[in-house]
Amino acid sequence: MEILSNFAERLNELIIEKDLTQSKLAESINVEPSTISRYLSKQNIPEIDILIRIADYFNCSVDFLIGRTEIVSSSKTYNECPQFSIQFKKLIKRLGVSRYELQKTTKISKSIMYYWETGINQPSIENLIKIADKYDYTLDFILGRVEFE
């Protein structure tokens, strides 16, 4: 999986660049050191909330972390992300589409979007990418880390 590989490579580069240990990073973002090890060995991709914590820690974009852009954007200031259920409603309004239209164009199931809207589940990276690609937005924009333009 390309996302998994890109993420592991980018995370490793950032750890080396900042002269960190896996344990120090894990402590800083409140995960177990073994979690960081699994990311670096391409066994797991983080859930969205942890991915955001990693991006916040390194002051970089989520898009950079998963390889959607080559630009680190370390001089940029990112917003604290709202709960995705709130952000999802804002996103639907911003896109000017109904949830049904979004489901049809992205092929993300009705039940998954219902769970996002009600706060039951967080989106997967893959589903966020589907929306970002369809509407030509960054993941940081979709997550609320940067303002609606």
Secondary structure, DSSP 8 states (H G I E B T S, - for coil): -HHHHHHHHHHHHHHHHTT--HHHHHHHHTS-HHHHHHHHTTS----HHHHHHHHHHHT--HHHHTTS-S---TTS-------HHHHHHHHHHHHT--HHHHHHHHT--HHHHHHHHHTS----HHHHHHHHHHHT--HHHHHTSS---
